Amino acid sequence: MSLLWKEIRENPMLWLLAAVPVVFVAASVAPEAHTVLFMLSVLAVIPLAGLLSHATESVAAKTGDAAGGLLNATLGNLTELVIALTALRAGQYTLVKSSVAGAIVTNTLFMLGASFLLGGLKHHSQEFNRANARLQAGLLFLATIGLLMPSAVASMDSTSATEVINKLSLGLAILLIVGYALGLLFTLKTHREFFAAAEHAETDETPWPIGLALTTLAGVTILVALVSEIFVESVQEAAKVFGMTPAFVGFIVVALVGGAAEMASAFSGARKNRLDLSVGIALGSASQIALFVAPVLVLLSYAIGPTPMDMQFSPGVIVMVLLATMTAMFVTNSGRSAWFVGILVLMVYMIFATTLYVLPDRGHEADRGAARTSALASIVRH
């Protein structure tokens, strides 16, 4: 614990941890002060992301960048999973799908592109294991095909289309989970030598003991999930004050804040020339959401949802996910990166963000989750 307190004392950014209890108190005392809660929750996520970054790097120093990236992606995705489960129990299936799609696109484009840019600004060029990147992009492409099939079936002019989509979604959910599990077996067990991290410069920083790192990872992840819940509840009203459209909030703002912890680890790894860790977090998180989180939500809907949830996404969402996947496959094919590669990836993300920002909201928001729900509705209408 002395190492943890020393890190907090010496890092001014971590002094913002004082905002964590403040946001919980404010949420209890003034739950309707949405703009204040929005700003406090953003301030609280920043230092929590910093702690999570340090803890992840310490774990990666012991286990390797591939396993460290997987662990960070798994813990980081707990935030999206908690939000999705809450909406799932309420039967807000469009909200669940919006959360999943926004996280996939943000992780694939913004997190990966920003990592290339930040690492490239410090290092002339960087290398990473392209086998691991291509595998993660391939898994993401597999998930995109799975998401496309229910939408294709929905175009059938048949009274039994709904029943067919539900059966297809259940089968696809099981197949995608099996594919993800086999991918983990392949990368972490049977062919792990193919996915060793590229050589990088040694740093003078001493990693935390593995026990402290894992405890910090678990505790901070829980706090990030709780703060994210407050953020999601307040962002809709705060967005009106700041002039943001619900479509922009749903796919961009919520996804960025929800993935702040993972992004801090990815960006820090890139700056330290550990691009394998950054690529593993970005693409690993996206593929995990698409191949594991989304299918698990489909299966859980049979137990905790009012009705079974299908895997039918709107055509606009499928196009965004497909283009994000193709971009990731294109830029990671060589196993090398520079700052301009990051610019190219971020430009694709900015094109999506600009499109969502200018889309008008023509719907009526029915609940606090309607900010992200209307994002999908806007894309479908256009």
C-alpha positions in Angstrom: 0.0 0.0 0.0 2.9 2.3 0.6 3.8 2.1 -3.1 0.2 3.0 -4.0 0.2 6.1 -1.7 3.6 7.1 -3.0 2.2 7.0 -6.6 -0.7 9.2 -5.5 1.4 11.7 -3.7 3.9 12.1 -6.6 1.4 12.2 -9.4 -0.7 15.5 -9.5 -3.3 13.9 -11.8 -4.1 11.3 -9.1 -5.1 14.1 -6.7 -8.3 14.2 -8.7 -9.2 11.0 -6.8 -10.9 13.4 -4.4 -13.6 13.8 -7.0 -14.6 10.1 -6.6 -16.3 10.3 -3.2 -17.6 13.8 -4.1 -19.5 12.5 -7.2 -21.1 9.7 -5.1 -22.2 12.2 -2.4 -23.5 14.6 -5.1 -25.4 11.8 -6.7 -27.2 11.1 -3.4 -27.8 14.7 -2.4 -28.6 16.3 -5.7 -29.6 13.6 -8.3 -31.2 16.1 -10.6 -28.1 18.3 -10.9 -27.2 16.6 -14.2 -24.6 19.1 -15.5 -22.7 19.0 -12.2 -22.8 15.2 -12.0 -21.6 15.0 -15.6 -18.6 17.2 -15.0 -17.7 15.5 -11.6 -18.0 12.0 -13.2 -15.6 12.9 -16.0 -13.1 14.3 -13.4 -13.4 11.2 -11.3 -12.8 8.8 -14.3 -9.5 10.6 -15.2 -7.5 9.6 -12.1 -9.1 6.1 -11.9 -8.0 5.6 -15.5 -4.4 6.6 -14.5 -4.4 4.1 -11.7 -5.7 1.4 -13.9 -3.0 2.2 -16.5 -0.2 1.8 -13.9 -1.6 -1.4 -12.5 -2.1 -2.9 -16.0 1.5 -2.1 -17.0 2.7 -3.9 -13.8 0.7 -7.0 -14.6 2.0 -6.9 -18.2 5.5 -6.7 -16.9 5.0 -10.1 -15.2 2.7 -11.9 -17.7 3.7 -10.3 -21.0 1.9 -7.7 -23.1 -0.5 -10.1 -24.7 -1.9 -11.4 -21.4 -1.8 -7.9 -19.9 -3.7 -6.4 -22.8 -6.3 -9.2 -22.5 -6.7 -8.6 -18.8 -7.1 -4.9 -19.2 -9.6 -5.3 -22.0 -11.6 -7.7 -19.9 -11.8 -5.5 -16.8 -12.4 -2.4 -18.9 -15.3 -4.0 -20.7 -17.0 -4.6 -17.3 -18.2 -1.0 -17.5 -20.0 -1.7 -20.7 -21.3 -5.0 -19.4 -22.8 -3.4 -16.2 -24.5 -0.7 -18.3 -25.9 -3.2 -20.8 -27.2 -5.5 -18.1 -29.1 -2.7 -16.5 -30.7 -1.9 -19.8 -31.3 -5.5 -20.5 -33.3 -6.1 -17.4 -35.5 -3.1 -18.4 -36.0 -4.5 -21.8 -34.2 -1.5 -23.5 -32.7 -3.7 -26.2 -32.0 -0.9 -28.7 -30.0 0.8 -25.9 -28.0 -2.4 -25.3 -27.2 -2.7 -29.0 -26.2 1.0 -29.2 -23.8 0.6 -26.3 -22.2 -2.5 -27.9 -21.8 -0.9 -31.4 -20.5 2.4 -30.0 -17.8 0.6 -27.9 -16.7 -1.5 -30.8 -16.2 1.5 -33.1 -14.5 3.7 -30.5 -12.1 1.0 -29.4 -11.2 0.0 -33.0 -10.7 3.5 -34.3 -10.1 6.1 -31.6 -8.1 4.0 -29.2 -6.0 2.4 -31.9 -5.5 5.6 -33.9 -4.6 7.7 -30.8 -2.1 5.0 -29.7 -0.4 5.1 -33.0 -0.3 8.9 -33.0 0.9 9.4 -29.4 3.5 6.7 -29.8 4.6 8.0 -33.1 5.1 11.5 -31.8 7.7 10.2 -29.3 9.3 7.5 -31.5 10.2 7.8 -35.2 8.6 4.4 -35.9 7.3 1.6 -33.9 6.9 -2.1 -34.4 4.4 -4.6 -33.0 3.5 -8.2 -33.5 1.3 -8.1 -36.6 0.3 -11.8 -36.1 -1.6 -10.8 -32.9 -3.1 -7.7 -34.5 -4.2 -9.6 -37.6 -5.8 -12.3 -35.5 -7.7 -9.8 -33.4 -8.9 -8.0 -36.5 -9.9 -11.3 -38.0 -12.0 -12.1 -34.9 -13.6 -8.7 -35.2 -14.4 -9.4 -38.9 -15.9 -12.7 -37.9 -18.2 -10.9 -35.4 -19.2 -8.4 -38.1 -20.3 -11.3 -40.3 -22.3 -12.6 -37.4 -24.0 -9.3 -36.8 -24.8 -8.9 -40.5 -26.7 -12.2 -40.9 -29.8 -11.3 -38.7 -30.1 -8.0 -40.6 -30.1 -9.9 -43.9 -32.7 -12.3 -42.7 -34.9 -9.4 -41.5 -35.2 -8.2 -45.1 -37.3 -11.3 -45.9 -41.0 -10.6 -46.5 -42.2 -13.3 -44.1 -44.5 -13.5 -41.1 -42.1 -15.9 -39.5 -39.1 -13.5 -39.8 -39.1 -12.6 -36.1 -39.0 -16.2 -35.0 -36.2 -17.0 -37.5 -34.2 -14.1 -36.3 -34.5 -15.1 -32.7 -33.4 -18.7 -33.5 -30.6 -17.4 -35.7 -29.4 -15.0 -33.0 -29.3 -17.7 -30.4 -27.2 -20.0 -32.6 -24.9 -17.2 -33.7 -24.4 -16.2 -30.0 -23.2 -19.7 -29.2 -21.0 -19.9 -32.3 -19.3 -16.5 -31.6 -18.6 -17.4 -28.0 -17.0 -20.7 -29.1 -14.9 -18.8 -31.7 -13.7 -16.3 -29.0 -12.8 -19.2 -26.6 -10.9 -21.0 -29.3 -9.1 -17.8 -30.2 -7.9 -17.4 -26.6 -6.8 -21.1 -26.6 -4.8 -20.4 -29.8 -3.1 -17.2 -28.6 -2.4 -18.0 -25.0 -1.8 -21.8 -25.1 -1.2 -23.8 -28.3 0.6 -21.1 -30.4 1.6 -18.5 -27.9 5.1 -18.2 -29.4 3.6 -16.6 -32.4 2.2 -13.7 -30.4 5.2 -12.7 -28.3 5.6 -8.9 -27.9 8.0 -7.0 -30.2 11.2 -5.8 -28.6 10.9 -2.5 -26.8 13.2 -0.3 -24.8 13.5 -1.0 -21.1 12.1 1.6 -18.7 13.5 2.7 -15.4 10.1 2.3 -13.7 9.7 -0.5 -11.1 6.5 -2.4 -11.6 4.2 -2.9 -8.6 4.0 -6.3 -7.0 1.6 -8.5 -8.7 -0.7 -8.7 -5.7 -1.0 -4.9 -5.4 -1.5 -4.6 -9.2 -4.3 -7.1 -9.3 -6.0 -5.7 -6.2 -5.8 -2.2 -7.7 -7.2 -3.5 -11.0 -10.2 -5.1 -9.3 -11.0 -2.1 -7.0 -10.6 0.6 -9.6 -12.6 -1.3 -12.2 -15.6 -1.4 -9.7 -15.2 2.3 -9.1 -15.1 3.1 -12.8 -18.3 1.0 -13.3 -20.1 2.9 -10.5 -18.9 6.3 -11.8 -19.9 5.4 -15.3 -23.4 4.6 -14.1 -23.7 8.2 -12.7 -22.2 9.6 -15.9 -24.8 7.7 -18.2 -27.7 8.9 -16.0 -26.6 12.6 -16.2 -25.2 12.9 -19.7 -28.5 13.2 -21.5 -29.5 16.4 -19.8 -26.0 17.8 -19.7 -25.7 17.2 -23.4 -28.5 19.7 -24.0 -26.7 22.3 -22.0 -23.5 21.8 -24.1 -25.4 21.6 -27.4 -24.6 17.9 -28.2 -27.1 15.8 -30.1 -28.3 12.5 -28.6 -26.7 10.6 -31.6 -23.3 12.1 -30.8 -23.6 11.4 -27.1 -24.6 7.8 -27.6 -21.9 6.7 -29.9 -19.1 9.1 -29.1 -19.2 10.6 -25.6 -20.6 7.7 -23.7 -18.2 5.3 -25.4 -15.2 7.5 -24.8 -15.9 7.9 -21.1 -16.8 4.3 -20.7 -13.5 3.3 -22.2 -11.3 5.9 -20.5 -9.6 3.4 -18.2 -8.6 1.2 -21.2 -7.5 4.2 -23.2 -5.2 5.4 -20.4 -3.3 2.1 -20.4 -3.2 1.9 -24.2 -1.9 5.5 -24.6 0.7 5.0 -21.9 1.9 1.8 -23.4 2.3 3.5 -26.8 4.3 6.3 -25.4 6.7 3.8 -23.7 7.2 2.0 -27.0 5.1 -1.0 -25.9 2.7 -0.9 -28.9 1.9 -4.6 -28.5 0.1 -3.7 -25.2 -1.7 -0.8 -26.9 -2.8 -2.9 -29.9 -3.8 -5.8 -27.7 -6.0 -3.5 -25.5 -7.7 -1.7 -28.4 -8.4 -4.6 -30.8 -8.7 -7.1 -28.0 -11.4 -5.0 -26.3 -13.3 -4.5 -29.5 -13.2 -8.2 -30.4 -14.2 -9.2 -26.9 -17.2 -7.0 -27.0 -18.3 -8.3 -30.4 -17.6 -12.0 -29.8 -18.3 -12.4 -26.1 -20.1 -9.5 -24.5 -22.8 -9.1 -27.2 -23.5 -12.9 -27.4 -23.6 -13.3 -23.6 -26.2 -10.5 -23.5 -28.3 -12.4 -26.0 -28.1 -15.5 -23.9 -28.8 -13.6 -20.6 -31.9 -12.0 -22.2 -33.6 -15.4 -22.0 -33.1 -15.4 -18.2 -33.4 -11.7 -17.0 -35.0 -9.9 -20.0 -38.7 -9.5 -20.5 -38.3 -11.1 -24.0 -35.4 -12.7 -25.9 -33.1 -10.2 -27.5 -31.9 -10.7 -31.1 -28.6 -9.7 -32.8 -30.3 -7.6 -35.5 -28.5 -4.3 -35.8 -29.4 -1.5 -38.2 -27.7 -1.3 -41.6 -26.0 2.0 -40.6 -24.4 0.4 -37.5 -23.3 -2.6 -39.5 -21.6 -0.4 -42.0 -19.8 1.6 -39.3 -18.5 -1.6 -37.6 -17.5 -3.1 -40.9 -15.5 0.0 -42.0 -13.9 0.2 -38.6 -12.8 -3.4 -38.9 -11.5 -3.0 -42.4 -9.5 0.1 -41.3 -7.9 -1.8 -38.5 -7.0 -4.7 -40.8 -5.4 -2.3 -43.3 -3.2 -0.3 -40.8 -2.0 -3.3 -38.8 -1.0 -5.5 -41.8 2.6 -4.4 -41.8 3.4 -4.6 -38.1 4.9 -1.1 -38.2 3.4 2.3 -37.3 4.2 6.0 -37.3 2.3 9.0 -36.2 0.6 9.6 -39.6 -0.9 6.1 -39.5 -2.7 7.2 -36.3 -3.9 10.4 -38.1 -5.5 8.3 -40.8 -7.3 6.0 -38.4 -8.5 9.0 -36.3 -9.7 10.7 -39.5 -12.1 7.8 -40.1 -13.3 8.1 -36.6 -13.8 11.8 -37.0 -15.8 11.2 -40.2 -18.2 9.0 -38.1 -18.3 11.5 -35.3 -19.0 14.5 -37.6 -21.9 12.5 -39.2 -23.4 11.7 -35.9 -23.0 15.2 -34.6 -24.9 16.8 -37.4 -27.8 14.3 -37.4 -30.9 16.0 -35.9 -32.9 14.3 -33.2 -36.4 13.7 -34.5 -37.5 11.3 -31.8 -38.9 11.9 -28.3 -36.7 10.7 -25.5 -38.6 8.4 -23.1 -36.1 7.7 -20.5 -32.5 8.5 -19.3 -31.1 5.9 -21.7 -32.8 7.5 -24.7 -29.7 9.4 -25.7 -28.0 6.3 -26.9 -31.2 4.8 -28.2 -31.9 7.7 -30.5 -28.4 7.3 -31.9 -29.5 4.1 -33.6 -32.8 5.5 -34.6 -31.2 8.5 -36.3 -28.9 6.3 -38.2 -31.8 4.1 -39.4 -33.8 7.1 -40.5 -30.9 8.5 -42.5 
